Amino acid sequence: MRNYWLISIFLVACSETPVSKIPFYNTPDFNPYFISEAEASSKITHRIKPFAFYNQDSTLFRSESLQGKVYVANFIFTRCSNICPDMTAQMKRIEKAFQSNSTVALVSFTVTPWFDDVKTLHKFGEKFQISSSNWSLLTGPKASIYTLARQSFFAEESIGYNKDTNEFLHTEHIILVDQKGRIRGIYNGTIPLDADQCIEDMKLLLQE
């Protein structure tokens, strides 16, 4: 009888699917779900919606190119003189950590596309020495960027989810997205320790 229970416990333990160390996020309140990939397949329904914007090289960048990649996204504007340079510095640290990894990408969306055309973004990239082919600075119609930011990336959490597109979008968040377009992390893009955590979480996602 004792051996029977030991075998039963062993079989149950072996049949349990490992819980992901990186949480899944499904709603704007960023309530974390620490569940297995199998559970996430049915419980996590939110995905980043498809998008297409022009990058700093005047090339149309489509979100399809991010499929199968781990990527981070943030929202900036080139005339920002305090928070955005800090965020860009932390994004550069993330870029450097994965500079030779083609399965990692970074995307920075401008929140002032009426100022930040492709030429301006190109100059911004030169100023901050953004030379990696894996980091795209994107511009396009304001309404499209703002809707994507708030309803796909939850850039302003629940407070900003239903804001009108005329209301200015400004956030310090860096959002981590996995290979299937699901949100897996949210970090303060001005804090080095948060950037460090983002890097570590990305490494774990690449191993899943």
N, C-alpha and C positions, 0 to 999 in steps of 0.2 A: 504493500500500500504506500509506504513511504517513497519508494522509487517511482511509483505512478505519479504522485504529486510533484516530485522533482522534475519529472519529464514534462508534465503539464505546464509547470511554471516556465520551464525552458522554452517550450513551444510558443507560449504566449509572448514571452519576451522577444523571441526571434521574429514573431509575426508583426510586432509593432513597428510602424513606419517612423523613422526618426523625425523629430520636430526640427524645423529650420531654426538656426541660431539667429537669423535675420528676420525681423517681423514683416508681416504683410500689412498694408494699409488699404482700406476699402472705402473710407468715407472722409469728408473734409475735417472731421474732428481729430483725425490721426489716432484713432483708437488702435493699438497694435494687436495683431493676431499672431501668436506664436503657435503655428500649426505645421503639419507636414505638407509636402508638395502635393500629395494625393488629396488631402483635405482642401488645400488652396484651389485646386482645379475646379471645385464646385462652389466653394464659399466666397472666394475672392473674384468678384465679377468686374471690378473697375479696371479699365485699361486706358492708357494714354491714347487719345484719338489721333487718327492720321493727320499729318500736317505737311505743308510745303511752303518754304520761305526761301528768299535769296540770302546767300552767305556773303562774307566779306570779299570773296573773289568773283562776285556777280554770277555765281552758279546756283541754279535752283536745287535746293537741298530738300529731299523728301524723307519723311520719317521711315519709309520702308528700309532705308539704308541702316537703320538702327536695330532692325529685327535680329535677334540672336546675340545682341551686344548688351553689356552692362554700361549704362551711361548716367551722367549727372547733368542736371539742367539748372540754370539760374536766370534771373531777370535783372537787367542792368540798363543804364543809359549813359551815353558817352559824356554828357555834360555834368554828371554827378561827380562831385569833388571830394566826397568823404567815404561813404559806405561802399560805393562801387569799386574804387581802387583797392580797398581792403578785400572785398569779395574776389576780385580778379587775382589778387596775390595768392589767396587760398586755392582758387581754381588752378593756378599755375603749379602749386605744390601737388595737386591731384594729377595734373597732366604729367608732371615729371615722374611721378611714381609709376605711371603706366605708359610711358612714352614709346615703348617698343611693343606694346600689346595692341594688336589690331582688333581685338574683341572688346575694346573699351573706347568710349567716345564722350566728348563734352559738348554741350550746346548752351549758348548764351543768347537769350532773346532780348532785344531792345524793347523797352516800354515807352520809348519816344521815337517811333518810326518816322514821324513827321520831320524830325531832325536827323535821325540816324539812317541815312541811305547807305548803300553798299560802299560808296567811297569813304564815307565817314567811319564806317565800321572797319574798313581796311586800314585807315590811318590809326584807329584805336588799337587794332591788332599789332601794328608796327610799333606804336608807342610802348605797349606792354610786352613786346617781343613774343607774340603769340604766332608761332610758326608751325605748330603741329598740324598735320592734315586731319587729325582726329578731333580737333576743336573748331567748331563752327560758330560764328557770330551771325545771328539771323535777324532779318528785318522783313516786314511785310505790312499788310493792312492792320491798323490798330485794333479794330474790332476782333479780327481773327486771333491776334496774339493775346489779347486780354481774355477772350473766351477760353482759349486753350490754357492759359495760365491759371485761371480761376476754376474752371470746371474739369480740366484733365489733371493738371499738376497740383491742384488745391493750394496754389501759391500763397493765398491769404487765409487759409483754413476756412472754417464755416462762416466767419465774419464777412469774408469777401466773395464767397461762392456765388451769391446772387446779386452782387453789385452791378450797377449799370456800367456799360463799357465807357461811358464818359467820365467816370470816377477814376482818378489817377491810380495806377498800380505801382506799388513800391514795396518790395519785400527783401529781406536779408536771407531768405531760405535758399539752400541748395537741396535739390530733390534727387534722390537716388532711384533709378528705375532698372528693373531686371531684364533678362533676355526675352521675357514674354510681355513686356510693356506694363508691368505692375509696379506700383510704388512700394519701395522697400526701405526708404530712409528719408528723414528730414533733418537738416542740420543748419545751424547758424553760420552763414558763409563768411562772417567776419572774425570768427574765433578759431585760432589754430588747432585747439584741442578737438573741436568739432570736425575740422578737416581731417585730422588724424584718424578720428573714428570712422569717418566716411571712407577713407582709404582702406582701413582694416575690414570694414563691412564689404567693400567691393571685392577684396581678395577672397573673402568667404563665398560671395556669390559666384565668383568665377570657378570655384571648386564644386559648386552644387551640380 
